[in-house]
Amino acid sequence: MPPTSSRVWTSATRSAQITLHAIVKRLQPSVAQQRLKALVARLAQVTGDLTIQKQRKSTVADAETSPASTRSLFCSSVRAADLKGEIASLIDDDPLWACLDQVFGSVKGPAYS
């Protein structure tokens, strides 16, 4: 499925495509696939939390709560980066997933022309 003009392909999208393929083929997901699915779900949660924290930080004018908001935002950003690294590592460790990642990354659609 080529990307559409409003869709950006990320590791999360690629891993979702791989997971969907396994469901269609009615394969039992491996432990690594289950971990990948859990990591992608957690990354979505952390990304949502980051959005909310950024909105809260922009509305905080109090000098006492601003540092706490900044620390919370930093911790969530670090966690999101860690999750992205773990997802990329799982994809790179499996030969099939690495091959699919390379193929998906090479597909060009209307958004890239």
N, C-alpha and C positions, 0 to 999 in steps of 0.2 A: 504494500500500500504506500504510494508515494506521498510525501508531505504536501499539504495544501498551503496556500499562500499565507494563511493565518496561523499555521502550526509550526512550531519549532521543535526539531527532534533533539531530545536530550537522552541521557542515559536512562532516566526513568521511563521515557516513552519506549525506548528500545527494549528495556527489560519487561515492560508491560506487553509488548508485541510477542516476545519470546514466551511469556507466561500464557498468553492467549493461544499461541500455537500449541502448547502442551495440552491445554484444555480441549481444543478442537480435536486433537488426535486421541483424546481420552487416555492420556498417559498419566500414570501416578507421578506427581511431582517428587523430585528427589529432595533430599534434605537441603541441598544448596539452593534449589529453586524455591523451596519454602522460605528459606532465610532471605533470599532476594526479595520475595514478595513482602515479607515482614519489614525489611529495610526500606523498601519503596513506600510502604504505607506510613512508616514512622517519619520518613523524610517529608511526606506530604503534611503530616501533623506539625512538624517543627517549622516548616515553611509557613503554614497558617499562623502559628504562634508568633513567628518573626514579623509577619504583616501587622498583627494586632499590637505587638510591642512597639513597632515603629510609629503606629498611629498614636498610641498612648504617649510615647516620648515627645512627639511633636506638640501635644497639647499640655504637657507638664511645664509649668512655669516656676514651680516651687524648687528652691535650691536644695532642699533636703531629699526630695524624691528623685531628682534628676540623676544623681550618681547611681542610685539603685537601679533605675531604669536602664542606664547605660551598661551596667554590669550584666543585667539580665539579657539585654540585647546581644552583648558580646558572647555570653555563654551559649545562647541559642545559635548564633552564627558559627561558633566553633563546632557545635554539635552537628549542624547541617553540613559543614565541610567534612567532618568525620564520616557521616553517613554516605555522602557522595563518594568519598574515597573507598569505603567498604563496598559499595555497589559496583564501582568501576573495577575493583579488585576481583569480585566474584565473577564479573563478566569476562575479565581478562584471563582468569584461571581456567575457565572451561574452553576447550578448543572450538567447540561448536558455537558457543556464545560469542567468542572472540571473532570468529569468522562472520557470524551474523552482524555483529557490531560494525565490523569493517564494511560489509555490504550496505547496511543501512546508512552508514556515514557517507558512502560514496554516491548514493542516489541523489540526483539533483532534480528539483521540480521547479514550478513557476516562481516560487519564492526566491530562488537563487539565480535566476537568469536575468 
